[in-house]
Amino acid sequence: MIHDLVSKSTVWRTALLTICAIAAVMTVSLPVDKLNAASKVSHFKLKNGLEVVVIPDHRAPVVTHMVWYRVGAADEPPGVSGIAHFLEHLMFKGTDKIAPGEFSKIIARNGGEDNAFTGHDATAYFQRVAKDRLPLVMEMEADRMVNLKLLEKDVATERKVILEERRSRVENDPSNILGEQMHAALYQSHPYGIPILGWEHEMRALDRKKALDFYERYYAPNNAILIVAGDVTGDEVKKLAEQTYGKIKPSNDRVRDARPIEPKHRAPIRVNLEDPRAGRATVQRMYLAPSYSVAEPGEAEALDLMVKVLASGSTSRLYKNLVVDRKIAASAGGWFSGTGLDSGRLGVYAVASDGADIADVEKAVDEVIADFIENGATQKELDRARNSYIASHVYGGDSQSRLARRYGWGLVNGRTIADIEAWPERLKKVTVEDLQHVAKKYFDKSQSVTGVLRPVDVKNAGSKKAKDGKKKS
Amino acid sequence: MIHDLVSKSTVWRTALLTICAIAAVMTVSLPVDKLNAASKVSHFKLKNGLEVVVIPDHRAPVVTHMVWYRVGAADEPPGVSGIAHFLEHLMFKGTDKIAPGEFSKIIARNGGEDNAFTGHDATAYFQRVAKDRLPLVMEMEADRMVNLKLLEKDVATERKVILEERRSRVENDPSNILGEQMHAALYQSHPYGIPILGWEHEMRALDRKKALDFYERYYAPNNAILIVAGDVTGDEVKKLAEQTYGKIKPSNDRVRDARPIEPKHRAPIRVNLEDPRAGRATVQRMYLAPSYSVAEPGEAEALDLMVKVLASGSTSRLYKNLVVDRKIAASAGGWFSGTGLDSGRLGVYAVASDGADIADVEKAVDEVIADFIENGATQKELDRARNSYIASHVYGGDSQSRLARRYGWGLVNGRTIADIEAWPERLKKVTVEDLQHVAKKYFDKSQSVTGVLRPVDVKNAGSKKAKDGKKKS
């Protein structure tokens, strides 16, 4: 269930686009560790409002260059779902200087690689190149920030690409179909319930005008963050940024509108999908929870640690109970998605083992959660979870692109550099009582959607049972 | 469950605002019968775009005067839920000519009564007065179409009124809480899922500016329909309308934007509410279905008749099976809501009788539906249902205000006068095969939300059962 967000195009996109709740586990709140480059991070703004972060990393003569726009799928106009992601694709179609489809080829010819992704809150473009190619890349990225040229025929071709992307990622995978339905049910009002790829019928109506309207509304230096990590200094990047992005005029009114605030739900929701392509029966549950951007102080950190103890990995309570001891599940886990400008999500899941009834599996998940709420974690469990996070945080700091993404996610979601860097220190303050507190507060079924995926022959067994039940009544 | 839409303020508002799905059963598609006044209906437009319908009814010297705006709660900007309904309240706050709160008092002093309502697709204002007061009423209604004056203090007071309205109608009634949650789950994308009253936290943020923005965007003669029924002729009304509404300039761009089209759902959804205030356990199910405005020819008519045979009244299949024969339900029924500019809804419900398990009740509902899909209705059942509709349509034609509302709903939802008047003829063409066809097509669980409401002591029994279940596994 967990996808690593390496920069391989497909994996990266899948993770972010179709199962972003789960993918976010990997990126959320892993600010840079002071042992790495963090203490030397520069952060400044150009006169036109472009925010710049420079993360020096001199281990190799390469740089990671990213531009993040403060706009994502949750900012799309009603009925135009998918336009943020479609525009991300179309951004590779060229400008006056770059012929259609040439952008990535030029990067590749210069020995680099590039990609992009769209989330609900942000859209980002990035390249990894040798240090001496940084000026070229900055020139090219600044160019397409305002000079995008779209031909009708390229738009039509790319619309087929995104429809195929949807077909292969969602339509071909019942667990992603279910995930999409669960997200839609989890948000009664907030646009996080609308898929990033878009609803298919709305994707079919996406066109050049809608893409350009969205582009002109949101793509501007004063709505963007430039992040450069690698074998450079703040001064070098500042000079290059002024020569490239600095030439672009700022635009008024590029700040996105506030999104509707999700109302408190009144009752638990269930979504049941039966699909012949499903493997084992699976139960998932998502709960509304705060994100780092909106949580009470310390709660998001406690949620990260709580879910680690309770449900993450083979030493977690959930896994040990369902998979190791009771053997009713083939796999079980949980996650907390704490990125998100407006809210986060907490989730648990379990896959039934052969012969196990998925209803019993769900009951077992509930029992493990109830026990945790009642008895909490031990200090040892908390310490192990915390050490594990801090370790992966340190290792994560070794990855230039991951480091760049930490700052990108943090800043785009309204956090400060100091916030991002103080994460390990804040983790250290979390107590076992905090874990119990957030478990009790956020494992609230009335704020949840439970999804059950069953293969078709399990369905038949279900009908049989229903008939037996009928006799009784 | 069925509320008659008489013009008594509270009943009228309750029905339309909080259980509009059910209420709509009463108003949907009951076009005027030719035996009544219909053949003399006039329909014309003023130069400024105001559409006018005159329904002569000379039985008594009274008139019903209505103005319908082609805007409702489904046209609200994201995050501003409740503004259409709030504005409806504020429309009684006065203009330069009418002091705050005086509008209804003037009508009452002239021996009349007035009210207003807000739906997802329309907002309407109406008065019933003696014939000689019609010029006064038209003058007043035309005045507030463009000259509304709002004082901050009146806005603040009225906001308390709508919050109290929400508290009393929704918060005090678990079945309305559940209904609201079910609607929210039934629409993943379309704004019909947002309550007409608004989400409470958004209602608290409604203010004078938001109300005036909405008013200025949508209230204009070219976005309105005037309906006058009563002891008048088309020529009389035309003259009066030109002297009053005719003086108002049309405005550009008052046509509402298209709303997002609801995507096809992939899996059934369930919402479970437990509430100590609930009486007997109840199960409800809503299915997405077309409305008269968007249905394939004949399908909406067939849906109306099908639900009548299957689930409406004590002679229906559902009632006979669950209440009379098996005695597991204290009540059971169903409805089709075919008004709606963009879509309709089909629904069934049952209330458990003492000692009955709500799961068994739901199973029984499903069996009745499955049997209907398999075996269809008899010609006798169809004829009875059709005759009953035609009779209530004829009787409905005796009510001046109901007659006016038929035309209002029809026109505001994009139908023509001819469409509205041909309804009984179209009903006559529906066959038993059509009933079976629409039942099969629209009783599709994957397009449904099932809501179960349980009182708390049934909940405890449920927990006990869960524990027993556990032992087994």
Interface residues (C-beta under 8 A of the other chain):
Chain A: P78 G79 S81 I177 L178 E180 Q181 A184 A185 Q188 S189 P191 G193 I194 W199 E200 H201 E202 D257 A258 R259 P260 I261 P263 H265 R266 A267 P268 I269 R270 V271 N272 L273 E274 I328 D357 A359 D360 K363 G451 A466 G469 K470 S473
Chain B: P78 G79 S81 I177 L178 E180 Q181 A184 A185 Q188 S189 P191 G193 I194 W199 E200 H201 E202 D257 A258 R259 P260 I261 P263 H265 R266 A267 P268 I269 R270 V271 N272 L273 E274 I328 D357 A359 D360 K363 G451 A466 G469 K470 S473
